[in-house]
Amino acid sequence: MATPLSADRLVAALKAEGVRVVEYRSWRTHNRNHVGAWGPVHGVMVHHTVTTGTDASVRLCYDGHSTLPGPLCHGVIAKDGAVHLVGHGRANHAGSGDGDVLQAVIEERPLPPDNQANTDGNARFYGFECVNLGDNKDPWPAAQVEAIVRASAAICRAHGWGKKGPTSVIGHLEWQPGKIDPRGPGVSIGDIRSRVAERLKHPAGWSPGGSNPEETPVHTYFERKSGVTLTPGEWYTITWDRVWAPGKGWSDRDREQTLLKGEHLFSLDFAVRAEGLARGQEIQLRVARNHKKPGQEWARAKSWPISSPVHDGGRLHAAHHWQGHLPGSDDNRLVAEVLVNGDSPVPIDELTASLLAWPV
């Protein structure tokens, strides 16, 4: 039995365990406490979302839907291992389950079969929804499973759970009859429990083999497949439709401005190639941060110093480099922008970016 962690303690516990945390919108005050109890808490429950895409999955788990209001969990674990916090307090994730299973969780002993739904689980369990279709085909990347292990261990460590047995961490399929999650290639709730138990034998910052994944930056490349013609005097936020990521290679995507979101240190280089500049015509490049307040549109929150090469005519190759800190919220996005001065529109026929990002 335990009193739920405060929002600050939860974030601190997750980060101490090496989890990459993204704080989404007003998650700290977003809950269902007005309709039922939250606590005492006894364990962690793992789910899959039956969705694809990080942004859409996080938004769904925050908002809920017409028949089940959000939050639908406390954190969404993306395929890249980031944990997006969407609720703090009671959340609609566990539903009714087997009271005998709950008693086994409390006593940290082996779980009995779940054959009844007579107990409110939303009051008793932290819940993590993991982005996966749940069709037994969609793979679970190693980074995602490691994040499940670390997030679960962080909560167990903070509460002092796991001293008698590993069953403070369970799958939805072990709680409510008829549920199947989590399932798919690369995931096993038994393996997750074993890895959590191993982590709890070591300090919070421990990593197998002695390496800390947080020390290694994520390297990503971006391109735009077609050019764009810029109107003089107007800042243009570049949209990217081709991306390279480690282990995935190049892939196409819908055009999107975002280069990075969530709290990171970053080192960004981006470059443009322009045609037809007049002698003395200036082009400006800058990195900016966009922010979205609840109920409002995206707006410029900050821009960093610019590069402003002046050309002597013809083809221009210009690059800009900036290092900085992106604050820790999914409502902060890093973007790259370009502006031309003069009287005539300027065709930009190549746009590329190279990003190194260190989670904080």
N, C-alpha and C positions, 0 to 999 in steps of 0.2 A: 504494500500500500504506500502511495506517495502523493504528495501535493504536486500538481503540474508545474513544470519549469516556467519561469517568467520568460518573456520574449528575449530579453537581454541574455539570460542564462542559456537559453536554447541556442542562440546565435554563437555565443562564446564556446559552448560545448562542441558544436558542429565544427567551428573553425579550428579549435584545438585538436580535433581529430583529423584535420587535413581535408575537410569538406569545402568545396568551392560553393559559397552561399550567394544566392541572388535574392534580394528582398523585393517582393512584387507588390506594388501599389500599397494599400493600407492593411497589409496582412496582420500587423500587430494587434489590430482591434477588430478584425474580421472573424466572426464566429457565429455559432448557433446557441450561445449560452442562454438566450432568452426563451428557448423552447425545451431545455433539458439540462441535466447535470454535466459538468466537466470535472472529472476527478471523483474519488482518488484514481490515479492511473496505475496500470500494472504492466504494460508492455507496449511493443511496437508491432504494427501490422503492415505487411507489404502487399501492394496491389499492382495490377497493370491497368492502363487507362483505356485500352481498346481504341486508341487514336493514333494519329501520326502527326509529327511536327511539334517542335517545342512550344512555339508561341501559341498555337491554337490549343494545345493541351493545357498549358498553364492558364490561359484565359478561361477555358471551360471549368477547370478545377477551382478557380477563384469565383466565377460567377454562378456555376451550376447550370441547371436548365429548368424548364417549366415544371417538371414533376419532382425535382430534387434541387433545392436551392444550395448555393455554395456557402462556405467552402466545402469541397468534396474530399479534402485531406488537409494535412498540415504542410506537406512539401511535395513538389513534383520533381522527380529525378529524371533528368533528360538523358538522352543517349550519350552525350559527351561527358556525363558525370556531374554536371552542375545541379545543385539542389535549389529549386525555386520555392521560397517560402510563400504560401498563399493563405494561411490561416493560423490563428492562435486562440485555442479554446476548443469548444465542442465543434466537431466537423462531421458532415454526413458521409462517412466512409465505411465504417464497419457494419452498421445495421445491427439487427438482432442475430445473436448466435448462441452457441451452446454454453450454458452455465458451467458444465463440467469442465469444458476446455478452459474457461476463465479461472476456475479454481486450480487447475493444473499449472497455468501460467503464474498465478500468485505463489504457488508452492515450488515453482521451478522444477517440476518433475515431468516425465514424458506425457505427451498429450493423448487423451482418449479420442476415439472417433467422434466427429461432430455429427450428431444425429438429431439435434433439436435446435430451435431458434427461440429461446425463452429469456434472453438476457441482452440488455442494451450495451452494445460494444462501443458506441460513439462516446460514451462517458469514460471508458476505461482504457482506450488505446490511442496512442499516437499513430497517425496513418501517413504512409508515403505511397503516392501513386507514381508508377514508373511508366514512361512513355513506351508503349508496345502495343501492337495490335491484338496480342493474346490469341493468335490463330495457330500457334505451335509451329509457325514458319518464320515469323519476324524475329531476327536474332537479337540477343542481348549483348551489347558490346562489353568488353572487359571493364572499361572505364565506368560504365553505368552500374555494373554489379559491384565493383569496388566502392562506388559511392553509396550504394545500399548498405553494404557492410559497415562503412565508416559512420554513416548517419545513424544506423541502428546502434552501433557500439557507443557512439557519443551519448545517446540518450540513456542507454543502460549504465554507462559509466557515471553519468551525472546523478542517477538515482541509486547507484549501488546495487543494481540488479546483476544477475548472472553468477552469483557466488556458489549456488548449489547446483545449477544446471543451466542449459542454454535456451530454455523455452520461454524466455521473456520476449523473444522475436518469433512471430508466427506469420504464416501466409493467410490470406483471406480464405483460401480453400480449406484451411484447418479450423476455421471459425464458424462459417455458415454453410449448411448443407446446400449442395448444388453449385457452389463457387469453384472456380478452377485456377484462380490467380494466386501467385504469378506462375506462368508457364511459358515455355519456348526454348529454343536452342541457346544454351549458355547460362541458364538460370536453374537453380534448385534451392528451395527454401532450406533443405537440410544442409547444403553446402554453405549457404549464407549464415546459418546458425553456427556451424563449425568455425567459420572464419571470424565471426563476431567473438566467439569464445576465445579464440587465439589472440585477437587484438586486446581483449581485456586482461590478458596476462602481461601486457607491455604498457609503457607510457602512451599517452594519447597521441603523440606525434609519431609513433612508430610506423615504419613501413617494412614489409617483407623484403629481405635483402639489404636493408639499411638505406634505401633511397627514398627520398621524399618527392612525390610527383609535383608538389607545389613549386619546387625549385626549377623545374623545366618549363620554359615558355611554350605556348602553343603558337605555331607558325602557320599563318594562313595567307594565301594569295587571292587577289580579286582582279577580275577583268570585266570590261564591258564589250560585248561582241560587236556592237555597231557604234558609230560615232554620234556626235550631237553638235548642232550649230548653236552657238551662244549669242544671245542678244547683249550688246554692250551695256555696261552699267548695272547688271543684275547678277547677284550671286546665284550660282547654280549648284545644287547639291547633287553630287554624282550618284547615280543608281548603278548597281552592279548586277550582272546576270550570269556570271561564271565564277566559280570559286574552287580553289584547291585546298584540301584539308589533309592532314596526316592520316595515312591508312585508307583514305578514300579516293585520292587523286582528284582530277578535275571533274566537275559536274555542273550542269546548267541549272538555273533556278529562275524564278520570277524576279524581275527587277526590284531591287530593294536598296535603300540607302544605308542600312545599318552595317557597319564594319565590326562593332563590338558592343556588348551590353553587359551589365553587371560590374561589380567592382574589380578593377584590374589596374596594374601598371602596364603601360604600353609603349611601344616604339613603332611608329608608323612612317612608311615612305610611300608617297604616291606620285605618279608622273602622268603628264599629258603631252600629246603631240598635236600641234596646231598648224593649220595651213593658212596662207594668205594674209599674214599679219602685215600691216603697213609699217614703214620705218617709224620708230619711236612709239609704236603702240605697246601698251603695257598689259600683261596678264598677271593675275594674282591668285595664289594658292593658299589655302588655310585648312586647318583641322578645327572642328567644332563639336560641341556637345548639345544635343537636343534633349529636352525634358518634357514629359507629359504629366500634368497634374490631373487628378481624378475629375472626370467630366469635362475636360478641356482638350483642345487639339495640341499636337506637338508644337513646340516653340523653341526658339534658340535660347539656350541657357548660358552658353559660354562659347567664345571663339578665342583661339590662341593666335599669337603673332603670325603675320603672313610672310610669304615670299613674293616678291614683285619684280620679276625680270622684265626689262625693256628690250625689245627686239629691234634688229636693224632691217627687218623685212624678210618675207618668205617663210620657210618652215621653221617651227620652234620646237625644241625639246626642253621641257621644264620639269623639275622635280622638287619636292618639298619633303622635309623630314621634321618630325616632332616627337618628343617623348613627354609623357605626362601621366596623370592619374585620372581614371574614370570612376566616379563614385559608385557605391555599392547598391544599386537599385536597377531593376529591370526597366524602370521608366527613364533611364538615362542611356542614350545611344551615341556612339561615336560615328561621325560622318566626315567626309572630305568634300571641299567646296572649291569652285573655281570661278573667277570673274575676269572679263575682258573690258578694257576701256577703249574709247575711240568712237568712230562713227559707223563702222560697218560690222555686220555679224561675222563671227569667226568660226569656221568648221574645226571641231576637235575630232580627230580620226583615231586616236588611241588613248585609252585610260587604263592604268594599271595601279595596283596597290600591293604592298607587302607589309604584313602586320605580325609583330611579336607581342604576345600578351601573357602577363604573369598574373594569375589569380591572387587576390589578396584575402 
